[in-house]
Amino acid sequence: MILDSLQNSGLYESIHPRFKQAFNFLHTADLINLPIGRIELDSSNLFVSVVEITGKTVETTCLESHQLYIDIQVPLTAPETMGWLEGPRLKEITEAYNPEKDITFYADKASNYLFVRPFEFAVFFPSDGHQPGIAEGQHKKIIVKVLV
């Protein structure tokens, strides 16, 4: 898991071969005005989901994990809290792995919470359980999906 500001993204470009392209997109695109939907940067290897979410409470969100993709999550119009729990501690599966959506849901509770401001980013690897969407009201965000 990584939490930082987009202005520092260059520090992380060497972690994965597709991170440089992902962060380049986040620096050059007019993020606020992107339409809701999917933008393919490198087919299914690297794509962007622009979403508008309605925030939920800690009690009404679940931890999730992915097997195939790394998430780079960037709130755009409001801050968002995101829970985290290391993967080996994820035990209480509520929805088994869905290979079409690359997601498993859990009833486990996060051990830490990140407060992510607009234009900061959180990176969640397949080894990270994460609980996004803890916020008030609606806001726009970007989720970059990077194939492992």
N, CA, C and O atoms as a GROMACS GRO file, in nm:
protein
  592
    1MET      N    1   0.084  -0.116   0.000
    1MET     CA    2   0.000   0.000   0.000
    1MET      C    3   0.090   0.124   0.000
    1MET      O    4   0.192   0.129   0.068
    2ILE      N    5   0.048   0.221  -0.078
    2ILE     CA    6   0.120   0.348  -0.086
    2ILE      C    7   0.018   0.459  -0.074
    2ILE      O    8  -0.091   0.449  -0.130
    3LEU      N    9   0.051   0.565  -0.003
    3LEU     CA   10  -0.030   0.686   0.003
    3LEU      C   11   0.062   0.804  -0.020
    3LEU      O   12   0.162   0.819   0.049
    4ASP      N   13   0.029   0.889  -0.119
    4ASP     CA   14   0.112   1.006  -0.147
    4ASP      C   15   0.033   1.104  -0.233
    4ASP      O   16  -0.083   1.078  -0.268
    5SER      N   17   0.095   1.214  -0.266
    5SER     CA   18   0.037   1.316  -0.353
    5SER      C   19   0.080   1.289  -0.496
    5SER      O   20   0.189   1.238  -0.520
    6LEU      N   21  -0.006   1.323  -0.592
    6LEU     CA   22   0.030   1.303  -0.732
    6LEU      C   23   0.159   1.374  -0.769
    6LEU      O   24   0.231   1.328  -0.858
    7GLN      N   25   0.190   1.485  -0.703
    7GLN     CA   26   0.314   1.556  -0.737
    7GLN      C   27   0.439   1.472  -0.706
    7GLN      O   28   0.547   1.502  -0.757
    8ASN      N   29   0.425   1.370  -0.623
    8ASN     CA   30   0.538   1.282  -0.589
    8ASN      C   31   0.536   1.149  -0.662
    8ASN      O   32   0.613   1.059  -0.628
    9SER      N   33   0.449   1.134  -0.761
    9SER     CA   34   0.431   1.004  -0.826
    9SER      C   35   0.559   0.951  -0.892
    9SER      O   36   0.574   0.830  -0.907
   10GLY      N   37   0.649   1.038  -0.931
   10GLY     CA   38   0.774   0.994  -0.993
   10GLY      C   39   0.855   0.902  -0.904
   10GLY      O   40   0.935   0.822  -0.953
   11LEU      N   41   0.836   0.912  -0.774
   11LEU     CA   42   0.907   0.825  -0.680
   11LEU      C   43   0.868   0.678  -0.696
   11LEU      O   44   0.941   0.589  -0.653
   12TYR      N   45   0.752   0.653  -0.757
   12TYR     CA   46   0.697   0.518  -0.760
   12TYR      C   47   0.693   0.456  -0.900
   12TYR      O   48   0.648   0.343  -0.916
   13GLU      N   49   0.739   0.529  -1.000
   13GLU     CA   50   0.729   0.481  -1.137
   13GLU      C   51   0.810   0.355  -1.164
   13GLU      O   52   0.776   0.280  -1.256
   14SER      N   53   0.912   0.330  -1.088
   14SER     CA   54   0.995   0.211  -1.111
   14SER      C   55   0.941   0.084  -1.043
   14SER      O   56   0.996  -0.024  -1.063
   15ILE      N   57   0.836   0.097  -0.966
   15ILE     CA   58   0.781  -0.019  -0.894
   15ILE      C   59   0.721  -0.121  -0.990
   15ILE      O   60   0.730  -0.241  -0.967
   16HIS      N   61   0.660  -0.072  -1.096
   16HIS     CA   62   0.594  -0.160  -1.193
   16HIS      C   63   0.612  -0.100  -1.332
   16HIS      O   64   0.606   0.022  -1.347
   17PRO      N   65   0.633  -0.182  -1.435
   17PRO     CA   66   0.659  -0.129  -1.570
   17PRO      C   67   0.547  -0.039  -1.625
   17PRO      O   68   0.573   0.044  -1.712
   18ARG      N   69   0.424  -0.055  -1.577
   18ARG     CA   70   0.313   0.026  -1.629
   18ARG      C   71   0.283   0.150  -1.544
   18ARG      O   72   0.198   0.231  -1.581
   19PHE      N   73   0.351   0.166  -1.432
   19PHE     CA   74   0.323   0.281  -1.345
   19PHE      C   75   0.357   0.414  -1.413
   19PHE      O   76   0.285   0.512  -1.394
   20LYS      N   77   0.464   0.418  -1.489
   20LYS     CA   78   0.502   0.544  -1.553
   20LYS      C   79   0.392   0.591  -1.646
   20LYS      O   80   0.356   0.709  -1.643
   21GLN      N   81   0.337   0.503  -1.727
   21GLN     CA   82   0.228   0.540  -1.818
   21GLN      C   83   0.104   0.580  -1.738
   21GLN      O   84   0.036   0.676  -1.775
   22ALA      N   85   0.075   0.509  -1.632
   22ALA     CA   86  -0.041   0.541  -1.549
   22ALA      C   87  -0.028   0.681  -1.489
   22ALA      O   88  -0.121   0.761  -1.498
   23PHE      N   89   0.087   0.710  -1.430
   23PHE     CA   90   0.105   0.841  -1.368
   23PHE      C   91   0.116   0.952  -1.472
   23PHE      O   92   0.074   1.065  -1.447
   24ASN      N   93   0.170   0.921  -1.588
   24ASN     CA   94   0.174   1.020  -1.695
   24ASN      C   95   0.032   1.061  -1.733
   24ASN      O   96   0.004   1.180  -1.751
   25PHE      N   97  -0.056   0.965  -1.744
   25PHE     CA   98  -0.197   0.995  -1.773
   25PHE      C   99  -0.255   1.084  -1.664
   25PHE      O  100  -0.322   1.183  -1.693
   26LEU      N  101  -0.230   1.049  -1.538
   26LEU     CA  102  -0.286   1.126  -1.427
   26LEU      C  103  -0.233   1.269  -1.423
   26LEU      O  104  -0.299   1.359  -1.370
   27HIS      N  105  -0.114   1.291  -1.478
   27HIS     CA  106  -0.057   1.426  -1.481
   27HIS      C  107  -0.100   1.507  -1.603
   27HIS      O  108  -0.103   1.630  -1.597
   28THR      N  109  -0.134   1.441  -1.713
   28THR     CA  110  -0.160   1.514  -1.837
   28THR      C  111  -0.308   1.527  -1.873
   28THR      O  112  -0.346   1.618  -1.946
   29ALA      N  113  -0.391   1.437  -1.822
   29ALA     CA  114  -0.534   1.443  -1.853
   29ALA      C  115  -0.603   1.551  -1.769
   29ALA      O  116  -0.558   1.584  -1.660
   30ASP      N  117  -0.710   1.605  -1.822
   30ASP     CA  118  -0.795   1.699  -1.748
   30ASP      C  119  -0.888   1.615  -1.660
   30ASP      O  120  -1.004   1.592  -1.695
   31LEU      N  121  -0.838   1.570  -1.547
   31LEU     CA  122  -0.904   1.470  -1.466
   31LEU      C  123  -1.045   1.510  -1.424
   31LEU      O  124  -1.137   1.428  -1.430
   32ILE      N  125  -1.064   1.632  -1.382
   32ILE     CA  126  -1.195   1.676  -1.335
   32ILE      C  127  -1.300   1.665  -1.444
   32ILE      O  128  -1.416   1.635  -1.416
   33ASN      N  129  -1.262   1.690  -1.568
   33ASN     CA  130  -1.359   1.692  -1.678
   33ASN      C  131  -1.368   1.562  -1.756
   33ASN      O  132  -1.437   1.557  -1.858
   34LEU      N  133  -1.300   1.458  -1.712
   34LEU     CA  134  -1.312   1.329  -1.780
   34LEU      C  135  -1.454   1.276  -1.765
   34LEU      O  136  -1.513   1.287  -1.658
   35PRO      N  137  -1.508   1.217  -1.871
   35PRO     CA  138  -1.643   1.159  -1.859
   35PRO      C  139  -1.639   1.031  -1.777
   35PRO      O  140  -1.538   0.961  -1.772
   36ILE      N  141  -1.750   1.002  -1.713
   36ILE     CA  142  -1.764   0.878  -1.637
   36ILE      C  143  -1.750   0.761  -1.736
   36ILE      O  144  -1.808   0.764  -1.844
   37GLY      N  145  -1.673   0.661  -1.698
   37GLY     CA  146  -1.658   0.544  -1.783
   37GLY      C  147  -1.516   0.492  -1.782
   37GLY      O  148  -1.434   0.528  -1.697
   38ARG      N  149  -1.488   0.406  -1.878
   38ARG     CA  150  -1.359   0.338  -1.888
   38ARG      C  151  -1.276   0.400  -2.000
   38ARG      O  152  -1.325   0.427  -2.109
   39ILE      N  153  -1.148   0.420  -1.970
   39ILE     CA  154  -1.052   0.470  -2.068
   39ILE      C  155  -0.939   0.369  -2.074
   39ILE      O  156  -0.871   0.345  -1.974
   40GLU      N  157  -0.919   0.308  -2.190
   40GLU     CA  158  -0.813   0.210  -2.204
   40GLU      C  159  -0.684   0.279  -2.244
   40GLU      O  160  -0.679   0.351  -2.343
   41LEU      N  161  -0.580   0.255  -2.166
   41LEU     CA  162  -0.448   0.310  -2.196
   41LEU      C  163  -0.361   0.205  -2.265
   41LEU      O  164  -0.278   0.238  -2.350
   42ASP      N  165  -0.380   0.078  -2.228
   42ASP     CA  166  -0.307  -0.033  -2.288
   42ASP      C  167  -0.396  -0.157  -2.279
   42ASP      O  168  -0.363  -0.254  -2.211
   43SER      N  169  -0.508  -0.152  -2.348
   43SER     CA  170  -0.605  -0.261  -2.349
   43SER      C  171  -0.642  -0.298  -2.206
   43SER      O  172  -0.664  -0.210  -2.122
   44SER      N  173  -0.647  -0.428  -2.176
   44SER     CA  174  -0.681  -0.471  -2.040
   44SER      C  175  -0.558  -0.472  -1.949
   44SER      O  176  -0.570  -0.505  -1.831
   45ASN      N  177  -0.442  -0.438  -2.002
   45ASN     CA  178  -0.320  -0.430  -1.920
   45ASN      C  179  -0.318  -0.308  -1.830
   45ASN      O  180  -0.262  -0.310  -1.720
   46LEU      N  181  -0.380  -0.200  -1.878
   46LEU     CA  182  -0.379  -0.073  -1.804
   46LEU      C  183  -0.499   0.008  -1.850
   46LEU      O  184  -0.508   0.049  -1.965
   47PHE      N  185  -0.591   0.031  -1.757
   47PHE     CA  186  -0.708   0.112  -1.792
   47PHE      C  187  -0.752   0.195  -1.673
   47PHE      O  188  -0.713   0.171  -1.559
   48VAL      N  189  -0.834   0.295  -1.704
   48VAL     CA  190  -0.880   0.391  -1.605
   48VAL      C  191  -1.031   0.380  -1.596
   48VAL      O  192  -1.100   0.378  -1.698
   49SER      N  193  -1.083   0.373  -1.474
   49SER     CA  194  -1.226   0.382  -1.450
   49SER      C  195  -1.252   0.516  -1.384
   49SER      O  196  -1.203   0.544  -1.275
   50VAL      N  197  -1.331   0.599  -1.451
   50VAL     CA  198  -1.373   0.727  -1.394
   50VAL      C  199  -1.513   0.702  -1.339
   50VAL      O  200  -1.605   0.666  -1.412
   51VAL      N  201  -1.529   0.721  -1.209
   51VAL     CA  202  -1.655   0.687  -1.143
   51VAL      C  203  -1.704   0.801  -1.056
   51VAL      O  204  -1.626   0.885  -1.010
   52GLU      N  205  -1.833   0.802  -1.035
   52GLU     CA  206  -1.892   0.890  -0.936
   52GLU      C  207  -1.954   0.799  -0.831
   52GLU      O  208  -2.037   0.714  -0.863
   53ILE      N  209  -1.913   0.817  -0.708
   53ILE     CA  210  -1.962   0.729  -0.602
   53ILE      C  211  -2.042   0.809  -0.500
   53ILE      O  212  -2.024   0.930  -0.484
   54THR      N  213  -2.129   0.738  -0.434
   54THR     CA  214  -2.198   0.794  -0.317
   54THR      C  215  -2.127   0.735  -0.196
   54THR      O  216  -2.122   0.613  -0.178
   55GLY      N  217  -2.074   0.823  -0.114
   55GLY     CA  218  -1.998   0.777   0.002
   55GLY      C  219  -2.082   0.695   0.097
   55GLY      O  220  -2.203   0.711   0.108
   56LYS      N  221  -2.013   0.606   0.166
   56LYS     CA  222  -2.075   0.518   0.265
   56LYS      C  223  -2.002   0.532   0.397
   56LYS      O  224  -1.901   0.601   0.407
   57THR      N  225  -2.054   0.467   0.498
   57THR     CA  226  -1.990   0.467   0.629
   57THR      C  227  -1.898   0.346   0.640
   57THR      O  228  -1.902   0.256   0.556
   58VAL      N  229  -1.815   0.345   0.742
   58VAL     CA  230  -1.728   0.231   0.768
   58VAL      C  231  -1.812   0.104   0.781
   58VAL      O  232  -1.772  -0.003   0.735
   59GLU      N  233  -1.927   0.116   0.845
   59GLU     CA  234  -2.012  -0.001   0.870
   59GLU      C  235  -2.079  -0.055   0.743
   59GLU      O  236  -2.115  -0.172   0.738
   60THR      N  237  -2.096   0.029   0.643
   60THR     CA  238  -2.168  -0.015   0.522
   60THR      C  239  -2.076  -0.043   0.403
   60THR      O  240  -2.124  -0.069   0.293
   61THR      N  241  -1.946  -0.037   0.426
   61THR     CA  242  -1.852  -0.074   0.320
   61THR      C  243  -1.780  -0.201   0.362
   61THR      O  244  -1.774  -0.235   0.480
   62CYS      N  245  -1.725  -0.270   0.265
   62CYS     CA  246  -1.654  -0.396   0.291
   62CYS      C  247  -1.511  -0.386   0.243
   62CYS      O  248  -1.479  -0.311   0.151
   63LEU      N  249  -1.427  -0.465   0.307
   63LEU     CA  250  -1.292  -0.483   0.254
   63LEU      C  251  -1.302  -0.565   0.126
   63LEU      O  252  -1.390  -0.650   0.112
   64GLU      N  253  -1.210  -0.539   0.035
   64GLU     CA  254  -1.204  -0.613  -0.090
   64GLU      C  255  -1.059  -0.638  -0.126
   64GLU      O  256  -0.969  -0.574  -0.072
   65SER      N  257  -1.038  -0.732  -0.216
   65SER     CA  258  -0.904  -0.754  -0.269
   65SER      C  259  -0.917  -0.798  -0.414
   65SER      O  260  -1.023  -0.840  -0.460
   66HIS      N  261  -0.805  -0.787  -0.485
   66HIS     CA  262  -0.798  -0.826  -0.626
   66HIS      C  263  -0.680  -0.922  -0.644
   66HIS      O  264  -0.583  -0.916  -0.569
   67GLN      N  265  -0.690  -1.008  -0.743
   67GLN     CA  266  -0.580  -1.100  -0.771
   67GLN      C  267  -0.499  -1.058  -0.893
   67GLN      O  268  -0.378  -1.081  -0.898
   68LEU      N  269  -0.564  -0.995  -0.990
   68LEU     CA  270  -0.499  -0.965  -1.118
   68LEU      C  271  -0.452  -0.821  -1.132
   68LEU      O  272  -0.362  -0.792  -1.210
   69TYR      N  273  -0.514  -0.730  -1.058
   69TYR     CA  274  -0.487  -0.588  -1.079
   69TYR      C  275  -0.441  -0.517  -0.952
   69TYR      O  276  -0.480  -0.551  -0.841
   70ILE      N  277  -0.357  -0.418  -0.973
   70ILE     CA  278  -0.320  -0.320  -0.873
   70ILE      C  279  -0.415  -0.202  -0.893
   70ILE      O  280  -0.440  -0.162  -1.007
   71ASP      N  281  -0.466  -0.146  -0.786
   71ASP     CA  282  -0.549  -0.025  -0.793
   71ASP      C  283  -0.466   0.098  -0.758
   71ASP      O  284  -0.391   0.097  -0.661
   72ILE      N  285  -0.480   0.202  -0.839
   72ILE     CA  286  -0.433   0.335  -0.801
   72ILE      C  287  -0.559   0.419  -0.791
   72ILE      O  288  -0.622   0.450  -0.892
   73GLN      N  289  -0.597   0.456  -0.669
   73GLN     CA  290  -0.722   0.527  -0.647
   73GLN      C  291  -0.695   0.674  -0.617
   73GLN      O  292  -0.613   0.707  -0.531
   74VAL      N  293  -0.766   0.761  -0.690
   74VAL     CA  294  -0.744   0.906  -0.680
   74VAL      C  295  -0.878   0.977  -0.663
   74VAL      O  296  -0.952   0.990  -0.761
   75PRO      N  297  -0.913   1.023  -0.543
   75PRO     CA  298  -1.031   1.107  -0.529
   75PRO      C  299  -1.008   1.240  -0.602
   75PRO      O  300  -0.898   1.294  -0.600
   76LEU      N  301  -1.113   1.291  -0.665
   76LEU     CA  302  -1.097   1.416  -0.740
   76LEU      C  303  -1.171   1.534  -0.680
   76LEU      O  304  -1.117   1.644  -0.675
   77THR      N  305  -1.293   1.513  -0.633
   77THR     CA  306  -1.375   1.626  -0.593
   77THR      C  307  -1.404   1.635  -0.444
   77THR      O  308  -1.464   1.732  -0.399
   78ALA      N  309  -1.362   1.535  -0.367
   78ALA     CA  310  -1.382   1.537  -0.222
   78ALA      C  311  -1.287   1.434  -0.160
   78ALA      O  312  -1.246   1.340  -0.228
   79PRO      N  313  -1.253   1.452  -0.034
   79PRO     CA  314  -1.168   1.352   0.031
   79PRO      C  315  -1.244   1.222   0.053
   79PRO      O  316  -1.367   1.219   0.058
   80GLU      N  317  -1.168   1.115   0.066
   80GLU     CA  318  -1.227   0.982   0.088
   80GLU      C  319  -1.139   0.908   0.187
   80GLU      O  320  -1.016   0.914   0.180
   81THR      N  321  -1.201   0.838   0.277
   81THR     CA  322  -1.130   0.751   0.369
   81THR      C  323  -1.130   0.611   0.311
   81THR      O  324  -1.230   0.564   0.258
   82MET      N  325  -1.015   0.544   0.321
   82MET     CA  326  -1.001   0.409   0.269
   82MET      C  327  -0.938   0.322   0.376
   82MET      O  328  -0.832   0.355   0.430
   83GLY      N  329  -1.003   0.211   0.407
   83GLY     CA  330  -0.949   0.118   0.505
   83GLY      C  331  -0.845   0.028   0.441
   83GLY      O  332  -0.841   0.010   0.320
   84TRP      N  333  -0.759  -0.029   0.526
   84TRP     CA  334  -0.654  -0.121   0.480
   84TRP      C  335  -0.635  -0.233   0.580
   84TRP      O  336  -0.642  -0.212   0.702
   85LEU      N  337  -0.610  -0.352   0.528
   85LEU     CA  338  -0.573  -0.467   0.609
   85LEU      C  339  -0.482  -0.555   0.525
   85LEU      O  340  -0.512  -0.582   0.408
   86GLU      N  341  -0.372  -0.599   0.583
   86GLU     CA  342  -0.279  -0.682   0.506
   86GLU      C  343  -0.348  -0.812   0.464
   86GLU      O  344  -0.426  -0.871   0.539
   87GLY      N  345  -0.317  -0.854   0.342
   87GLY     CA  346  -0.383  -0.970   0.282
   87GLY      C  347  -0.388  -1.096   0.366
   87GLY      O  348  -0.493  -1.159   0.373
   88PRO      N  349  -0.277  -1.137   0.430
   88PRO     CA  350  -0.282  -1.261   0.508
   88PRO      C  351  -0.382  -1.259   0.623
   88PRO      O  352  -0.420  -1.364   0.676
   89ARG      N  353  -0.426  -1.139   0.662
   89ARG     CA  354  -0.523  -1.129   0.772
   89ARG      C  355  -0.668  -1.130   0.723
   89ARG      O  356  -0.760  -1.127   0.804
   90LEU      N  357  -0.688  -1.135   0.591
   90LEU     CA  358  -0.822  -1.144   0.535
   90LEU      C  359  -0.871  -1.288   0.547
   90LEU      O  360  -0.817  -1.378   0.482
   91LYS      N  361  -0.970  -1.310   0.629
   91LYS     CA  362  -1.017  -1.447   0.658
   91LYS      C  363  -1.167  -1.468   0.631
   91LYS      O  364  -1.208  -1.577   0.591
   92GLU      N  365  -1.249  -1.364   0.655
   92GLU     CA  366  -1.395  -1.378   0.652
   92GLU      C  367  -1.452  -1.338   0.516
   92GLU      O  368  -1.498  -1.226   0.498
   93ILE      N  369  -1.449  -1.431   0.420
   93ILE     CA  370  -1.499  -1.403   0.286
   93ILE      C  371  -1.652  -1.396   0.289
   93ILE      O  372  -1.718  -1.486   0.339
   94THR      N  373  -1.706  -1.286   0.236
   94THR     CA  374  -1.852  -1.273   0.223
   94THR      C  375  -1.898  -1.297   0.081
   94THR      O  376  -2.010  -1.342   0.058
   95GLU      N  377  -1.811  -1.268  -0.016
   95GLU     CA  378  -1.838  -1.298  -0.157
   95GLU      C  379  -1.711  -1.355  -0.216
   95GLU      O  380  -1.607  -1.288  -0.220
   96ALA      N  381  -1.719  -1.479  -0.262
   96ALA     CA  382  -1.602  -1.547  -0.318
   96ALA      C  383  -1.548  -1.472  -0.440
   96ALA      O  384  -1.617  -1.390  -0.500
   97TYR      N  385  -1.427  -1.503  -0.473
   97TYR     CA  386  -1.360  -1.438  -0.585
   97TYR      C  387  -1.443  -1.447  -0.712
   97TYR      O  388  -1.487  -1.555  -0.753
   98ASN      N  389  -1.465  -1.331  -0.774
   98ASN     CA  390  -1.535  -1.321  -0.902
   98ASN      C  391  -1.430  -1.290  -1.008
   98ASN      O  392  -1.383  -1.177  -1.015
   99PRO      N  393  -1.392  -1.390  -1.091
   99PRO     CA  394  -1.286  -1.367  -1.188
   99PRO      C  395  -1.321  -1.263  -1.295
   99PRO      O  396  -1.231  -1.197  -1.348
  100GLU      N  397  -1.450  -1.247  -1.328
  100GLU     CA  398  -1.490  -1.146  -1.427
  100GLU      C  399  -1.462  -1.005  -1.376
  100GLU      O  400  -1.421  -0.917  -1.452
  101LYS      N  401  -1.485  -0.984  -1.246
  101LYS     CA  402  -1.465  -0.851  -1.187
  101LYS      C  403  -1.335  -0.842  -1.108
  101LYS      O  404  -1.302  -0.735  -1.056
  102ASP      N  405  -1.262  -0.953  -1.097
  102ASP     CA  406  -1.137  -0.959  -1.021
  102ASP      C  407  -1.154  -0.901  -0.881
  102ASP      O  408  -1.084  -0.808  -0.841
  103ILE      N  409  -1.249  -0.958  -0.806
  103ILE     CA  410  -1.274  -0.904  -0.672
  103ILE      C  411  -1.326  -1.012  -0.577
  103ILE      O  412  -1.403  -1.100  -0.616
  104THR      N  413  -1.281  -1.002  -0.453
  104THR     CA  414  -1.332  -1.081  -0.341
  104THR      C  415  -1.371  -0.981  -0.233
  104THR      O  416  -1.301  -0.882  -0.212
  105PHE      N  417  -1.483  -1.006  -0.164
  105PHE     CA  418  -1.526  -0.919  -0.054
  105PHE      C  419  -1.514  -0.992   0.079
  105PHE      O  420  -1.526  -1.115   0.086
  106TYR      N  421  -1.489  -0.914   0.185
  106TYR     CA  422  -1.462  -0.969   0.317
  106TYR      C  423  -1.541  -0.895   0.426
  106TYR      O  424  -1.575  -0.777   0.410
  107ALA      N  425  -1.570  -0.965   0.534
  107ALA     CA  426  -1.633  -0.904   0.652
  107ALA      C  427  -1.529  -0.857   0.753
  107ALA      O  428  -1.563  -0.789   0.849
  108ASP      N  429  -1.403  -0.892   0.732
  108ASP     CA  430  -1.296  -0.849   0.823
  108ASP      C  431  -1.297  -0.697   0.837
  108ASP      O  432  -1.350  -0.626   0.752
  109LYS      N  433  -1.239  -0.649   0.944
  109LYS     CA  434  -1.232  -0.504   0.969
  109LYS      C  435  -1.092  -0.453   0.938
  109LYS      O  436  -0.992  -0.521   0.963
  110ALA      N  437  -1.085  -0.334   0.882
  110ALA     CA  438  -0.957  -0.271   0.850
  110ALA      C  439  -0.877  -0.247   0.978
  110ALA      O  440  -0.935  -0.221   1.084
  111SER      N  441  -0.746  -0.256   0.967
  111SER     CA  442  -0.660  -0.227   1.082
  111SER      C  443  -0.613  -0.081   1.080
  111SER      O  444  -0.571  -0.028   1.183
  112ASN      N  445  -0.621  -0.017   0.964
  112ASN     CA  446  -0.581   0.123   0.949
  112ASN      C  447  -0.674   0.192   0.850
  112ASN      O  448  -0.732   0.128   0.763
  113TYR      N  449  -0.686   0.324   0.866
  113TYR     CA  450  -0.767   0.403   0.773
  113TYR      C  451  -0.683   0.517   0.719
  113TYR      O  452  -0.612   0.584   0.794
  114LEU      N  453  -0.692   0.538   0.588
  114LEU     CA  454  -0.619   0.644   0.520
  114LEU      C  455  -0.716   0.754   0.483
  114LEU      O  456  -0.823   0.727   0.429
  115PHE      N  457  -0.680   0.877   0.511
  115PHE     CA  458  -0.760   0.991   0.467
  115PHE      C  459  -0.694   1.042   0.340
  115PHE      O  460  -0.583   1.097   0.344
  116VAL      N  461  -0.760   1.024   0.227
  116VAL     CA  462  -0.703   1.056   0.096
  116VAL      C  463  -0.773   1.179   0.041
  116VAL      O  464  -0.892   1.176   0.010
  117ARG      N  465  -0.697   1.287   0.028
  117ARG     CA  466  -0.751   1.413  -0.022
  117ARG      C  467  -0.753   1.412  -0.175
  117ARG      O  468  -0.684   1.332  -0.238
  118PRO      N  469  -0.832   1.503  -0.235
  118PRO     CA  470  -0.831   1.512  -0.381
  118PRO      C  471  -0.688   1.531  -0.434
  118PRO      O  472  -0.610   1.611  -0.382
  119PHE      N  473  -0.658   1.456  -0.539
  119PHE     CA  474  -0.529   1.457  -0.609
  119PHE      C  475  -0.415   1.395  -0.528
  119PHE      O  476  -0.298   1.410  -0.563
  120GLU      N  477  -0.450   1.327  -0.420
  120GLU     CA  478  -0.358   1.233  -0.359
  120GLU      C  479  -0.396   1.096  -0.414
  120GLU      O  480  -0.501   1.082  -0.475
  121PHE      N  481  -0.312   0.998  -0.395
  121PHE     CA  482  -0.345   0.865  -0.445
  121PHE      C  483  -0.308   0.758  -0.344
  121PHE      O  484  -0.217   0.774  -0.262
  122ALA      N  485  -0.384   0.649  -0.352
  122ALA     CA  486  -0.354   0.530  -0.273
  122ALA      C  487  -0.336   0.416  -0.371
  122ALA      O  488  -0.418   0.396  -0.461
  123VAL      N  489  -0.228   0.340  -0.353
  123VAL     CA  490  -0.202   0.222  -0.436
  123VAL      C  491  -0.228   0.100  -0.350
  123VAL      O  492  -0.174   0.087  -0.240
  124PHE      N  493  -0.311   0.010  -0.402
  124PHE     CA  494  -0.340  -0.115  -0.333
  124PHE      C  495  -0.298  -0.230  -0.424
  124PHE      O  496  -0.345  -0.243  -0.536
  125PHE      N  497  -0.209  -0.312  -0.373
  125PHE     CA  498  -0.158  -0.428  -0.444
  125PHE      C  499  -0.247  -0.548  -0.415
  125PHE      O  500  -0.328  -0.543  -0.322
  126PRO      N  501  -0.233  -0.658  -0.491
  126PRO     CA  502  -0.312  -0.777  -0.460
  126PRO      C  503  -0.293  -0.828  -0.317
  126PRO      O  504  -0.379  -0.898  -0.265
  127SER      N  505  -0.184  -0.795  -0.254
  127SER     CA  506  -0.160  -0.836  -0.116
  127SER      C  507  -0.228  -0.745  -0.014
  127SER      O  508  -0.214  -0.766   0.106
  128ASP      N  509  -0.302  -0.645  -0.061
  128ASP     CA  510  -0.368  -0.549   0.027
  128ASP      C  511  -0.520  -0.565   0.024
  128ASP      O  512  -0.581  -0.561  -0.082
  129GLY      N  513  -0.578  -0.584   0.142
  129GLY     CA  514  -0.723  -0.569   0.152
  129GLY      C  515  -0.749  -0.420   0.164
  129GLY      O  516  -0.680  -0.351   0.238
  130HIS      N  517  -0.849  -0.370   0.092
  130HIS     CA  518  -0.878  -0.227   0.100
  130HIS      C  519  -1.029  -0.204   0.103
  130HIS      O  520  -1.107  -0.284   0.052
  131GLN      N  521  -1.066  -0.093   0.163
  131GLN     CA  522  -1.206  -0.060   0.188
  131GLN      C  523  -1.230   0.084   0.142
  131GLN      O  524  -1.231   0.176   0.223
  132PRO      N  525  -1.249   0.103   0.011
  132PRO     CA  526  -1.268   0.238  -0.041
  132PRO      C  527  -1.411   0.286  -0.021
  132PRO      O  528  -1.500   0.210   0.017
  133GLY      N  529  -1.431   0.415  -0.049
  133GLY     CA  530  -1.567   0.468  -0.054
  133GLY      C  531  -1.622   0.522   0.076
  133GLY      O  532  -1.741   0.552   0.083
  134ILE      N  533  -1.539   0.534   0.178
  134ILE     CA  534  -1.588   0.588   0.305
  134ILE      C  535  -1.582   0.740   0.293
  134ILE      O  536  -1.474   0.800   0.295
  135ALA      N  537  -1.699   0.802   0.281
  135ALA     CA  538  -1.705   0.946   0.257
  135ALA      C  539  -1.848   0.994   0.277
  135ALA      O  540  -1.940   0.915   0.299
  136GLU      N  541  -1.864   1.125   0.268
  136GLU     CA  542  -1.997   1.184   0.274
  136GLU      C  543  -2.036   1.233   0.136
  136GLU      O  544  -1.954   1.290   0.064
  137GLY      N  545  -2.160   1.211   0.100
  137GLY     CA  546  -2.211   1.263  -0.027
  137GLY      C  547  -2.151   1.195  -0.148
  137GLY      O  548  -2.092   1.087  -0.139
  138GLN      N  549  -2.168   1.261  -0.262
  138GLN     CA  550  -2.116   1.207  -0.387
  138GLN      C  551  -1.985   1.274  -0.422
  138GLN      O  552  -1.963   1.391  -0.393
  139HIS      N  553  -1.899   1.197  -0.485
  139HIS     CA  554  -1.777   1.255  -0.539
  139HIS      C  555  -1.726   1.173  -0.656
  139HIS      O  556  -1.760   1.056  -0.674
  140LYS      N  557  -1.643   1.238  -0.734
  140LYS     CA  558  -1.584   1.176  -0.852
  140LYS      C  559  -1.444   1.128  -0.816
  140LYS      O  560  -1.371   1.195  -0.742
  141LYS      N  561  -1.409   1.012  -0.870
  141LYS     CA  562  -1.276   0.959  -0.845
  141LYS      C  563  -1.231   0.879  -0.964
  141LYS      O  564  -1.309   0.845  -1.053
  142ILE      N  565  -1.102   0.849  -0.965
  142ILE     CA  566  -1.041   0.769  -1.069
  142ILE      C  567  -0.979   0.647  -1.005
  142ILE      O  568  -0.915   0.655  -0.900
  143ILE      N  569  -0.999   0.533  -1.071
  143ILE     CA  570  -0.933   0.410  -1.029
  143ILE      C  571  -0.855   0.360  -1.151
  143ILE      O  572  -0.914   0.320  -1.251
  144VAL      N  573  -0.724   0.362  -1.140
  144VAL     CA  574  -0.640   0.308  -1.246
  144VAL      C  575  -0.615   0.162  -1.213
  144VAL      O  576  -0.573   0.128  -1.102
  145LYS      N  577  -0.642   0.074  -1.310
  145LYS     CA  578  -0.624  -0.069  -1.292
  145LYS      C  579  -0.500  -0.110  -1.370
  145LYS      O  580  -0.492  -0.094  -1.491
  146VAL      N  581  -0.401  -0.165  -1.297
  146VAL     CA  582  -0.273  -0.204  -1.356
  146VAL      C  583  -0.260  -0.355  -1.343
  146VAL      O  584  -0.258  -0.410  -1.233
  147LEU      N  585  -0.253  -0.422  -1.459
  147LEU     CA  586  -0.239  -0.568  -1.457
  147LEU      C  587  -0.106  -0.605  -1.392
  147LEU      O  588  -0.001  -0.552  -1.428
  148VAL      N  589  -0.112  -0.698  -1.298
  148VAL     CA  590   0.008  -0.741  -1.228
  148VAL      C  591   0.102  -0.804  -1.328
  148VAL      O  592   0.211  -0.849  -1.292
   0.00000   0.00000   0.00000
